[in-house]
């Protein structure tokens, strides 16, 4: 682990609080058209809840960072936007407890969607820590054409020594904490994590950008209710249940890994013959809810 491995003999650590240093004050708009820099939009949304159909956005944070492709160490903010967003829906007490956002804080405030479009147009790739969630809620409000990447799924955190992909826990494992569950705070923390100075080479952001350019495949598994098979699928930790069509779905970013998974499914779920479905996802549809 990048930070924990440096524990001293006293078995204690000192965490520093991160509040956007190196991003907030480091603005270089001239880099926006520099082809030597990849423009990465870190985006986060706070919502009234988790229901895609019923809930609405109450806060947005987005920061476009230009990162030098040669070393991923030279970077600066080139564009940013944040705003509350009023809604007719009530904000659940649990949401307020988690985010600190109350109805009075968003009263009369609206997101300027034209400004959001400008941010997205300046970006080569859009990154969120749960990309399917943020992309879906954003698509309810505007149209866009961007490549999306997920800082949970497009980085092999396990290979880097981390078994949990929660943003707060990954941050602690990298030696810092932050005021979580506020849109721009989460944005800044994600950027800091993926560009963390503890990585001398191949930082997480470089891995993510490379994976963002790879094809994506969706496996859809459907089978009659069977506790044994469900237990196997759950233990695989690669699938989520889709209640709408009663399927188990998993995304794969590598053709070789896809083929290996299909072999596993044949042997463990389908009794020798794969009866599920594989969908090739176009690059601009990655993390789009299907």
DOBA-173085 format. One record per residue (C-alpha): chain; z, y, x. Coordinates in Angstrom, 2 decimals, decimal comma. Layout:
N
> A	Z	Y	X
...
// end
This chain:
290
> A	0,00	0,00	0,00
> A	-1,03	3,38	1,33
> A	2,41	4,95	1,18
> A	4,97	2,23	0,52
> A	3,96	0,37	3,68
> A	5,38	3,31	5,63
> A	8,91	2,81	4,31
> A	11,53	3,51	6,90
> A	14,25	1,06	7,84
> A	16,63	2,71	5,37
> A	14,42	1,37	2,57
> A	14,20	4,79	0,99
> A	11,34	7,13	0,21
> A	10,97	10,85	-0,38
> A	8,42	11,87	-2,99
> A	6,81	15,29	-3,05
> A	5,83	17,07	-6,24
> A	2,10	17,70	-6,56
> A	0,96	20,65	-8,66
> A	-2,70	21,01	-7,69
> A	-2,31	22,34	-4,16
> A	-5,63	22,28	-2,32
> A	-7,56	22,38	-5,59
> A	-6,31	25,37	-7,59
> A	-6,69	27,93	-4,81
> A	-9,57	26,21	-2,98
> A	-12,58	27,45	-4,96
> A	-16,07	27,56	-3,43
> A	-18,68	28,05	-6,13
> A	-21,45	28,24	-3,52
> A	-21,18	24,45	-3,03
> A	-22,33	23,72	-6,57
> A	-25,98	23,50	-5,49
> A	-25,36	21,95	-2,05
> A	-26,98	18,50	-1,97
> A	-24,64	17,40	0,82
> A	-21,80	17,42	-1,69
> A	-21,34	15,14	-4,68
> A	-20,00	17,02	-7,68
> A	-17,25	15,04	-9,43
> A	-15,79	16,21	-12,73
> A	-12,24	14,97	-13,24
> A	-11,51	15,14	-16,97
> A	-8,53	14,40	-19,19
> A	-7,80	14,82	-22,88
> A	-4,58	14,87	-24,87
> A	-4,96	13,80	-28,49
> A	-2,98	13,51	-31,71
> A	-2,99	9,73	-31,26
> A	-5,00	6,71	-30,13
> A	-7,10	6,14	-33,25
> A	-10,72	6,91	-32,34
> A	-11,73	7,48	-35,95
> A	-8,84	9,59	-37,21
> A	-7,22	11,39	-34,29
> A	-8,38	14,60	-32,61
> A	-8,22	16,40	-29,26
> A	-5,36	18,86	-28,78
> A	-5,88	19,68	-25,08
> A	-8,64	19,38	-22,50
> A	-8,58	19,75	-18,72
> A	-11,63	19,49	-16,48
> A	-12,13	20,28	-12,80
> A	-15,41	19,85	-10,92
> A	-14,86	19,17	-7,23
> A	-17,64	19,25	-4,65
> A	-16,96	16,55	-2,05
> A	-18,80	16,20	1,25
> A	-20,66	12,88	1,13
> A	-20,37	12,38	4,89
> A	-16,60	12,02	5,11
> A	-15,00	12,66	1,68
> A	-12,47	14,91	3,42
> A	-14,14	18,30	2,94
> A	-13,92	19,31	-0,71
> A	-13,37	22,29	-2,99
> A	-13,28	23,20	-6,67
> A	-16,57	24,62	-7,97
> A	-15,84	24,80	-11,70
> A	-12,87	24,31	-14,03
> A	-11,89	24,63	-17,66
> A	-8,78	23,96	-19,74
> A	-7,75	24,78	-23,28
> A	-5,58	23,77	-26,19
> A	-7,30	22,86	-29,43
> A	-5,91	23,42	-32,92
> A	-6,25	20,74	-35,57
> A	-5,36	20,27	-39,22
> A	-3,66	17,01	-38,28
> A	0,04	16,86	-37,67
> A	1,16	16,16	-34,12
> A	3,29	13,05	-34,14
> A	6,81	13,43	-32,72
> A	6,03	10,71	-30,18
> A	3,00	12,68	-28,93
> A	5,13	15,81	-28,56
> A	7,78	13,81	-26,74
> A	5,14	12,44	-24,36
> A	3,13	15,63	-23,75
> A	5,46	18,46	-24,69
> A	2,69	19,89	-26,90
> A	3,80	21,25	-30,27
> A	1,85	22,55	-33,24
> A	2,87	26,14	-32,47
> A	1,42	25,89	-28,95
> A	-2,09	25,09	-30,20
> A	-2,04	27,27	-33,31
> A	-5,28	29,27	-33,59
> A	-6,69	28,05	-30,24
> A	-10,06	26,30	-30,03
> A	-11,95	24,61	-27,22
> A	-15,08	26,51	-26,19
> A	-17,50	23,57	-26,26
> A	-20,28	25,62	-24,64
> A	-18,03	26,05	-21,60
> A	-17,34	22,32	-21,57
> A	-21,09	21,67	-21,59
> A	-21,50	23,95	-18,57
> A	-18,82	21,99	-16,72
> A	-20,54	18,70	-17,50
> A	-23,96	20,05	-16,50
> A	-22,56	20,92	-13,08
> A	-21,34	17,35	-12,54
> A	-22,99	14,33	-10,90
> A	-20,34	11,99	-12,27
> A	-17,48	12,40	-14,76
> A	-14,22	10,63	-13,95
> A	-11,32	9,81	-16,25
> A	-8,43	7,44	-15,73
> A	-9,30	5,65	-18,96
> A	-12,95	6,57	-19,25
> A	-13,72	4,81	-22,55
> A	-10,94	6,72	-24,30
> A	-11,88	10,18	-23,03
> A	-15,62	9,66	-23,39
> A	-15,32	8,57	-27,00
> A	-13,20	11,54	-28,07
> A	-15,52	13,93	-26,22
> A	-18,59	12,46	-27,94
> A	-17,04	13,22	-31,31
> A	-17,46	16,91	-30,47
> A	-20,51	17,39	-28,20
> A	-23,61	15,66	-26,89
> A	-24,02	15,18	-23,15
> A	-25,86	13,05	-20,61
> A	-23,61	12,20	-17,69
> A	-22,78	9,19	-15,57
> A	-19,18	8,22	-16,28
> A	-16,74	6,41	-14,02
> A	-13,23	5,12	-14,52
> A	-10,55	5,63	-11,89
> A	-8,83	2,48	-13,18
> A	-11,81	0,12	-13,41
> A	-14,25	1,42	-10,77
> A	-11,75	1,11	-7,92
> A	-10,47	-2,26	-6,79
> A	-6,83	-1,24	-6,62
> A	-5,74	-4,83	-6,10
> A	-7,76	-5,03	-2,88
> A	-5,96	-1,88	-1,79
> A	-2,60	-3,54	-2,43
> A	-1,74	-2,17	-5,88
> A	-1,19	-4,53	-8,81
> A	-0,69	-1,84	-11,47
> A	-3,24	0,86	-12,33
> A	-1,08	3,31	-14,27
> A	-1,68	6,79	-12,90
> A	1,99	7,69	-12,60
> A	2,83	4,50	-10,72
> A	-0,18	4,76	-8,39
> A	0,88	8,34	-7,64
> A	4,41	7,26	-6,74
> A	3,02	4,49	-4,53
> A	1,07	7,22	-2,73
> A	4,19	9,32	-2,21
> A	4,00	11,98	-4,94
> A	4,92	12,70	-8,54
> A	3,68	15,29	-11,02
> A	4,28	16,63	-14,54
> A	2,34	13,95	-16,37
> A	0,59	13,80	-19,74
> A	-0,71	17,33	-19,65
> A	-4,47	17,49	-19,30
> A	-4,96	19,58	-16,16
> A	-1,91	18,07	-14,48
> A	-3,38	14,59	-14,95
> A	-6,74	15,87	-13,70
> A	-5,22	17,29	-10,52
> A	-3,12	14,18	-9,92
> A	-6,15	11,88	-10,32
> A	-8,19	13,95	-7,87
> A	-5,32	14,03	-5,38
> A	-4,83	10,27	-5,68
> A	-8,51	9,47	-5,11
> A	-8,72	11,83	-2,13
> A	-5,26	11,10	-0,78
> A	-4,86	12,05	2,91
> A	-3,31	8,65	3,72
> A	-6,84	7,17	3,63
> A	-8,46	7,67	7,03
> A	-11,69	6,08	5,80
> A	-13,26	4,87	2,55
> A	-10,91	6,70	0,14
> A	-10,80	5,54	-3,49
> A	-13,16	8,32	-4,62
> A	-15,91	7,09	-2,28
> A	-15,55	3,57	-3,71
> A	-15,68	4,97	-7,24
> A	-18,84	7,00	-6,62
> A	-20,58	3,95	-5,14
> A	-19,57	1,80	-8,12
> A	-20,65	4,48	-10,58
> A	-24,24	3,89	-9,45
> A	-24,07	0,14	-10,09
> A	-25,16	-1,55	-13,33
> A	-22,51	-2,51	-15,84
> A	-22,36	-5,60	-18,01
> A	-20,37	-6,21	-21,17
> A	-19,31	-9,75	-22,03
> A	-18,54	-10,31	-25,70
> A	-16,68	-13,50	-26,53
> A	-16,40	-14,79	-30,08
> A	-14,75	-18,05	-31,04
> A	-12,71	-19,47	-33,88
> A	-8,99	-18,74	-33,76
> A	-7,46	-20,99	-31,14
> A	-4,11	-20,23	-29,53
> A	-4,96	-22,15	-26,35
> A	-8,22	-20,24	-25,81
> A	-6,59	-16,91	-26,64
> A	-3,86	-17,63	-24,11
> A	-6,48	-18,37	-21,44
> A	-8,42	-15,19	-22,23
> A	-5,27	-13,06	-22,12
> A	-4,15	-14,57	-18,83
> A	-7,54	-13,70	-17,38
> A	-6,54	-10,01	-17,77
> A	-10,19	-8,96	-17,97
> A	-10,66	-8,73	-21,73
> A	-9,54	-6,60	-24,64
> A	-9,51	-7,66	-28,25
> A	-11,88	-5,83	-30,60
> A	-10,46	-6,05	-34,09
> A	-13,66	-4,83	-35,77
> A	-15,66	-7,95	-34,93
> A	-12,80	-10,17	-33,75
> A	-14,21	-10,45	-30,25
> A	-12,79	-10,41	-26,72
> A	-14,70	-7,92	-24,56
> A	-14,78	-7,32	-20,82
> A	-16,73	-4,99	-18,54
> A	-18,12	-6,10	-15,18
> A	-19,68	-3,83	-12,55
> A	-21,15	-6,48	-10,29
> A	-23,86	-9,10	-11,03
> A	-22,25	-11,67	-8,75
> A	-18,88	-11,23	-10,44
> A	-20,61	-11,46	-13,82
> A	-22,19	-14,79	-12,90
> A	-18,86	-16,11	-11,65
> A	-17,18	-15,06	-14,88
> A	-19,83	-16,75	-17,01
> A	-19,23	-19,98	-15,12
> A	-15,50	-19,66	-15,76
> A	-16,12	-19,05	-19,46
> A	-18,40	-22,08	-19,70
> A	-15,78	-24,32	-18,16
> A	-12,64	-22,91	-19,79
> A	-13,69	-21,46	-23,15
> A	-17,06	-22,81	-24,30
> A	-16,93	-26,46	-23,27
> A	-19,86	-26,26	-20,85
> A	-22,28	-23,92	-22,62
> A	-21,80	-20,14	-22,83
> A	-21,95	-19,06	-26,46
> A	-20,95	-15,45	-26,04
> A	-23,13	-12,38	-25,47
> A	-23,94	-10,31	-22,39
> A	-25,14	-6,71	-22,82
> A	-26,72	-4,78	-19,95
> A	-25,38	-1,25	-20,20
> A	-27,65	1,63	-19,09
> A	-26,15	3,89	-16,44
> A	-25,68	6,83	-18,81
> A	-23,99	4,63	-21,42
> A	-21,24	3,32	-19,17
> A	-17,83	3,47	-20,86
> A	-19,45	4,35	-24,16
> A	-17,78	2,55	-27,06
> A	-20,21	-0,12	-28,30
// end
